């Protein structure tokens, strides 16, 4: 969230997490467009995530409960690469 200012909030419990995407500007309006872009770029990284939220602005992560530390690290690296692609436009 600190690296990508268009991730407005990160929330959840345990492995189930949601990343809320927002538009640039002072309003920080919900961004369905960015959520869709993260979803598509994540697919290219072999990472399946969901899209939800009242406005379709949330990217959901819900991995297997038998996730190893190494798999957590790999998933975060894939998600980071996807976000970098979205950031480049």
LUMZA-32739 format. One line per 2 residues: for each residue x, y, z of C-alpha. Coordinates in Angstrom, 1 decimal. Each point is the difference from the previous one (the first is absolute). Layout:
N
X:Y:Z  ...;
***
This chain:
89
0.0:0.0:0.0  2.8:2.4:0.7;
1.6:-0.7:-3.3  -3.1:0.4:-2.2;
-2.0:3.0:1.1  -3.0:-1.2:-2.0;
-0.4:-2.9:2.5  -2.2:1.9:2.4;
-0.4:-2.6:2.7  1.1:-3.5:0.9;
-2.3:-1.9:2.4  -1.0:-3.5:1.0;
0.7:-2.8:2.4  2.7:-2.6:-0.3;
0.6:-1.1:-3.5  -3.3:1.5:-1.3;
1.0:3.6:-1.1  -1.6:2.7:-2.1;
1.8:2.8:-1.7  -2.1:3.0:-0.8;
0.9:1.8:-3.2  -0.6:3.8:-0.3;
0.3:2.6:-2.7  2.6:2.8:0.2;
-1.1:3.3:1.4  -1.2:1.3:3.4;
-3.3:-1.8:-0.2  1.7:-3.4:-0.3;
-3.1:-1.4:-1.6  -0.4:-3.8:-0.3;
1.7:-1.3:-3.1  -1.6:-3.0:-1.7;
2.4:0.7:-2.9  3.1:-0.5:2.1;
-1.4:-3.1:1.7  -0.7:-1.5:-3.4;
3.6:0.9:-1.2  1.5:-1.7:3.1;
-2.2:-3.1:-0.6  1.2:-0.3:-3.6;
3.7:0.6:0.8  -0.2:-2.5:2.8;
-1.3:-2.6:-2.4  3.0:0.5:-2.1;
2.1:-0.7:3.0  -1.9:-3.2:0.7;
-1.7:1.4:3.0  -3.8:-0.3:0.2;
-1.7:2.8:2.0  -3.6:1.1:0.3;
-1.7:3.3:-0.6  -2.6:1.2:2.4;
-1.2:3.0:2.0  -3.1:2.2:-0.3;
1.5:1.7:-3.1  2.2:-2.9:-1.2;
3.1:1.8:1.4  1.3:-2.7:2.3;
2.5:-2.7:-1.0  -0.4:-3.1:2.2;
2.7:-2.4:1.0  -1.2:-3.3:1.6;
2.8:-2.6:-0.1  -0.1:-3.5:1.2;
0.3:-0.4:3.7  3.0:-2.3:-0.4;
2.1:2.7:-1.5  3.7:-0.2:0.8;
2.2:3.0:0.8  1.7:-0.4:-3.4;
-3.3:0.0:-1.8  -1.0:3.2:1.9;
3.2:1.7:-1.2  -0.5:-1.2:-3.6;
-3.6:1.2:0.0  1.0:3.4:1.2;
2.7:0.2:-2.6  -2.5:-0.8:-2.8;
-2.5:2.5:1.4  2.7:2.6:0.1;
1.0:-0.6:-3.6  -3.7:0.2:-1.1;
-0.3:3.4:1.9  3.2:1.2:-1.7;
-1.6:-0.7:-3.4  -3.2:1.9:1.0;
2.1:2.9:1.3  1.8:0.2:-3.4;
-3.4:0.4:-1.7;
***
